[in-house]
Amino acid sequence: MERYTEIKTVRMEDPNRPKEAPGVGVAELVEAETEPALPFFVILYNDEVHTLEEVILQVQKAVGISAHEAFEIVMEAHSKGRAVCYSGDMETCEKVAGILREIKLTVEIDHYAGS
C-alpha cells in the first residue's frame, strides 16, 4: 500500500479577526493509505500497411527502447495480432499511443493487456 498526505484547510470563523485578514485558518494534515493504481497498457495491433522497419522505428521512438526490443514487440503483434508495447500511468500511455498514431498505427490503451 502507498501512503499519501493530504492537507485540508479548515477555516476558523473568529468574530474578533479583523475583516482585512480573510482566509486565515488552520491546516490539518491527514494521512491515508491507498491501493497502488493498476498500470495502463498500450496495445499495438498488427499492421498490414507499414513495413516492419517503419513500425519498429516508430515503436522505438514512442517507447524509447532498443531496435531489438522493438523488433520483438512488432513480431509479436505481427504473429499474434497484437502486443503490449508499453505499460505505465495513463498520461504516459497517451503520449506513447499518440506517437504511434502519428503514422496511423492502430493502438489502444487499456487496463487489461490480455493474452
C-alpha positions in Angstrom: 0.0 0.0 0.0 1.2 3.5 -0.7 0.8 6.3 1.7 -0.1 9.9 0.9 -0.6 13.0 2.9 -3.5 15.3 2.2 -3.6 18.9 3.5 -7.1 20.1 4.5 -7.6 23.7 5.2 -10.1 24.4 7.9 -11.4 28.0 8.1 -11.8 29.4 11.5 -14.5 31.9 11.9 -13.3 34.3 14.6 -15.6 37.2 15.3 -12.5 39.2 16.7 -10.5 38.7 13.5 -10.1 42.0 11.5 -12.0 42.0 8.2 -8.7 42.9 6.5 -7.4 39.3 7.1 -9.8 37.0 5.3 -8.8 33.3 4.8 -6.9 32.9 8.0 -7.3 29.3 9.1 -5.7 26.2 10.3 -4.1 23.5 8.2 -4.7 19.9 9.2 -2.6 17.0 7.8 -4.5 13.8 7.1 -2.6 10.6 6.2 -4.3 7.7 4.4 -3.3 4.5 2.6 -4.3 3.8 -1.0 -4.0 0.8 -3.2 -1.4 1.2 -5.9 -3.0 2.2 -9.2 -3.2 -0.5 -11.8 -1.0 0.2 -14.7 -2.4 1.0 -18.1 -1.2 -0.8 -21.3 -0.6 0.5 -24.8 -1.6 -2.3 -27.1 -0.2 -2.3 -30.7 -2.2 -4.1 -33.3 -0.8 -5.9 -36.4 -0.4 -3.6 -39.3 -0.6 -4.6 -43.0 0.1 -1.1 -44.4 3.6 -0.2 -43.0 6.8 -2.1 -43.4 8.3 -3.9 -40.4 11.1 -1.3 -40.4 8.7 1.6 -40.2 6.8 0.1 -37.3 10.0 -0.9 -35.4 11.3 2.7 -35.8 8.0 4.2 -34.5 7.9 1.8 -31.5 11.5 2.8 -30.7 10.6 6.5 -30.9 7.4 6.1 -28.8 8.8 3.9 -26.1 12.5 4.7 -26.1 13.7 1.1 -26.4 16.4 -0.6 -28.5 15.8 -1.8 -32.0 15.9 -5.4 -30.8 13.2 -4.8 -28.1 11.1 -3.0 -30.6 11.6 -5.9 -33.1 10.3 -8.4 -30.5 7.2 -6.3 -29.9 6.4 -5.8 -33.6 6.9 -9.5 -34.3 4.6 -10.5 -31.5 1.9 -8.1 -32.9 2.6 -9.5 -36.4 2.2 -13.1 -35.3 -0.5 -12.8 -32.6 -2.4 -9.9 -34.0 -1.5 -7.6 -31.1 1.2 -6.9 -28.5 1.7 -4.8 -25.4 4.3 -2.2 -26.2 4.2 -0.1 -23.1 2.7 -0.2 -19.6 2.6 2.7 -17.1 0.5 5.6 -16.0 -2.4 6.9 -18.2 -0.7 10.1 -19.1 2.5 8.5 -20.4 0.4 5.8 -22.2 -1.5 8.5 -24.0 1.8 10.1 -25.1 3.2 6.7 -26.3 -0.1 6.0 -28.2 -0.1 9.4 -29.7 3.4 8.9 -31.2 2.4 5.5 -32.6 -0.7 7.1 -34.1 1.4 9.7 -35.9 1.9 7.2 -38.7 -1.6 5.8 -38.4 -0.7 2.6 -36.4 -3.7 1.1 -34.6 -3.3 1.1 -30.9 -5.5 1.2 -27.8 -5.0 1.9 -24.1 -6.5 -0.5 -21.6 -6.1 -1.7 -18.0 -6.1 -5.3 -19.0 -3.5 -6.4 -21.5 -4.9 -9.9 -22.0 -3.1 -12.6 -24.0 
